[in-house]
Amino acid sequence: MKRALVLGCGGVAGAAWEIATLEALEKELGWDVRDADVLIGTSAGAVLAALLGAGVSVARLAACQRGEVDEHCVWNHDTDTGGAYPPLPKLGFTGARLLWKGLKGEVSSLSALCGVLPKGGFDMTPFRNLIDSAVPVGEWAPHPATWIVAVDVESGKRVAFGGSDAPAVALSDAVCASYGVPGWCPPVHLNGRQYIDGGVASPVSADLLVDTDIEEVIILAPMASSRPDSPSSAMEKIERRVRRYMTRIVDREVALLKSYGKRVIRLEPGPADLQAFGSNMMDPRRRRQVFDTAMDTAPGLLRDALA
């Protein structure tokens, strides 16, 4: 059976949840996720897909989450993702053309809104250093099908870097483009085009597998949840509204994959995970709590998904 692994967007908290869930997935299936025939990553999921495609093991990613690092680790969880809130923005919009396309119905309302957010001021150097520590500078992952999803600001369309139809770029550039959260990170300029976070179009982009020979699709979607909780704070209620929007996109993509005869294993946070997330998926102070919670919840979520 040809199998794809899809890792969705979700910021700092989402990455922590995905790593814990991947560890449970490997144990349950007795399968090294690096052996997936296709790896698809979006935003935070792009960072993980790139590292897996470069040969980094889930065990090493989990050890880093636990603070069990060695002298070769180039990532600092407390500082390298920035603080809980974005730095001062730069002059100009992320991509004003997206608003026009949204008004014409050519892109989603979320993509259109993101286009008129200010250009982010976050320095992506730590992300570049992380990826460049796993693959030679300027090169792509050795995995033959590592797809990193970003959005072209001019066209509003998704681009799966590493795919056959995408322009050739360095893996670190593709990851920075895919993680280009509007209002937080600046757009990435590649070959005369500008790219931003692939999550503004889809939290997972699993539908890119429809016309492939992949038979089974495993989706980790930190920004989706079919098991809503009852948040008390106003900010958490806003976050859950965004989450419902993202969940509907994942619902449509899963239904499409199934209509093409593909088996889908869908993994997403449960109520306990949502409580650990809180309202800000970018807050590094919640990362360890999210990881530890997911270590407890992931085995049960996985058994339910497989059933």
Buried (B, 14 or more C-beta within 10 A) or exposed (E): EEBBBBBBBBBBBBBBBBBBBBBBBBEBBEBEBBEBBBBBBBBBBBBBBBBBBBEBBBEBBBBBBEEEBEEEBBBEBEEBBBEEEBEEBEEEBBBEBBBBBBEEEBBBEBBBBBBBBBBBBBEBEBBBBBBBBBBEEEEBBEBEBBBBBBBBBBBBEBBBBBBEEBEEBBBBBBBBBBBBBBBBBBBBEBEEBBBBBBBBBBBBBBBBBBEBEBBBBBBBBBBBBEEEBEBEEEEBEEBBEEBEBBBEBBEEBBEBBEEEEBEBBBBBBBEBBBBBBBBBBBBBEBBBBBBBBBBEBBBEBBEEBEE
